[in-house]
Amino acid sequence: QKEVEQNSGPLSVPEGAIASLNCTYSDRGSQSFFWYRQYSGKSPELIMFIYSNGDKEDGRFTAQLNKASQYVSLLIRDSQPSDSATYLCAGTHASGGSYIPTFGRGTSLIVHP
Amino acid sequence: DTGVSQNPRHKITKRGQNVTFRCDPISEHNRLYWYRQTLGQGPEFLTYFQNEAQLEKSRLLSDRFSAERPKGSFSTLEIQRTEQGDSAMYLCASSLGGVSYGYTFGSGTRLTVV
C-alpha cells in the first residue's frame, strides 16, 4: 500500500510568518514529490516538485526532501491571507512506463491578518 | 492550448442512471489520469492512460466504471448504474511523463447522485 500522510490541520499562522507543512510517505520507491494548492471548490494547482534530496526554492516557497527519513516539507515564507488553502502532498511511483501520483489528504492552512 | 478541459462542470443524476464525463488534456501530453476526490480527502487514483493504452486501474474502479481514450486524445469516464456513494469530484490530469514533469489538473466534474 503506497501511502502519503499529512496532518489535516488546520494550521493557523499570522500574516508575514513562515508556514511549515509536512508530509511522510511509505513507498521507498517513490521517485518525485509534488506540492499542490487547492482552494475550496477548485481543482489542485501545482506549486512545486522535488526529486532530489535537499532543498528547492521558488520565490516564497521552499520544498525539502529527505529520502532516508521519507519526509517532504513545504515552507511558505511571508505568508499572505491569499495563501489560505488546502495543500496536497503527492509522491509518485513507477508504473506502466510512467509515474503515478498518490496524494495525501491535504493540510488546511489559514493565514490570518 | 489553455490547459486541461473537463465537461460537464456539474452533473446531477438519479441513482441507477449512467453518466459520462469527458476530459481533453493538454495537446502535447501523452499521459492522462483520472482521480476522484470527496470532501476532506485528497484525490484518489482511478486509472491512467499512456496514449490510447489504459495501463493501470485502481481497485477503486469497480466494473461499473469504464474509461477510454480513443486515438490517444480526449478521454471519457463512464459510470453505469450510479450509486449515492459515487457522488464526488472527478478530476482529470495530464502530463508529459517522466520523473521531473508535473501533472496539470482540469477543473473537474462534480457529480451528485440523488
Interface residues (C-beta under 8 A of the other chain):
Chain A: V4 Q6 S8 Q31 S32 F34 Y36 K42 S43 P44 E45 L46 F49 Y51 L88 A90 T92 S95 G96 G97 S98 Y99 I100 P101 T102 F103 G104 R105 G106
Chain B: R31 Y33 Y35 G40 Q41 G42 P43 E44 F45 Y48 Q50 L55 E56 M89 L91 S95 G97 G98 V99 S100 G102 Y103 T104 F105 G106 S107 G108
